[in-house]
């Protein structure tokens, strides 16, 4: 009985090792893309440059006079530019992370054969 269990464990281990690259570049890449997209959406909802852009002409703190409108416009314009730039950096970081996901198995195989 223990011989059958050992054979089954070894066979499952070999099949998992052979199936791993196929999973990594099919279902795994889909999983990684969904996670990266969710991270990007989380960053977008946290920074919300679109919301700031939508309200760019609305005066801040209810200051409806001319000076309040000018200050509010430039303050929001500055916020939109900075938040968009930070969101762009966040996207670049997530893109590098996704590329890293794609390249990890290749680096592992290269290192295994270059002992």
Phi, psi and omega in degrees: 000316180293330177295319178294319179295317179297317178298317180296318178297317179294317179297317178296321179296317179294317179295323177295320179295320179287328182280338185305310180298323178296316178294317185301320184261008174239276181292323181294320179291325176295318177298314181295320179296318178298318179294317179295320178295320177295322176296319179295316179296325177295318176295321178294318179289330178287317182275323176050056178293331178294323178293318177295322179292323179297325183258024186295330181262003178272126181294143179277147175059024177069020179275094185271001178282173186298315182295320179296320178294316180296312180297318180296319180298310182291326177296315179290324176298316176299316179298318180297315181297312182295315181293323176295319178297317178295321177295324176295318175296321178298318177297318179297319178297317180293322177297318177297320177298317179294319177296323177299320177302319181290326188267346183303311180298325179295315178297322179295316179295319178299315180292327178294323181272349176253046180300000000 
